[in-house]
Amino acid sequence: GYGLVTIRKNELHVRLITIEDCRRDFAQAPAIRHVAKFSLPHWEKGALPQLAGPDFEGDPPFPFKAGTV
C-alpha cells in the first residue's frame, strides 16, 4: 500500500491505501482494497491537535471500533 498527504493552509489530510497482492509481476496496477482517511485541522500553540478519523471507503482493513484509535 501507500499513503497520500494533502497539506493545506488550515488542515492536513491523509489517505492510507491498501492494494491487492502485488508480489507477482503484473501488467495492470493492482486494485485498491481499502482506504482509510484522516484529517488534522490546524491548531494553535499550546493546544492539542485534534485528529479526525479514520473514515473508511469500503470495509475497514481490520476490526475497528470507533474511539479506540
FENNOR-V793232 format. One record per helix or strand of 3 or more residues. SS is the DSSP state (H for helix, E for strand). FROM is the first residue (numbers start at 1). LEN is the number of residues. Records with the same first field share a line. If there is no record, write none. Layout:
SS=FROM-LEN / FROM-LEN
//
This chain:
E=2-6 / 11-9 / 32-10 / 51-7
//
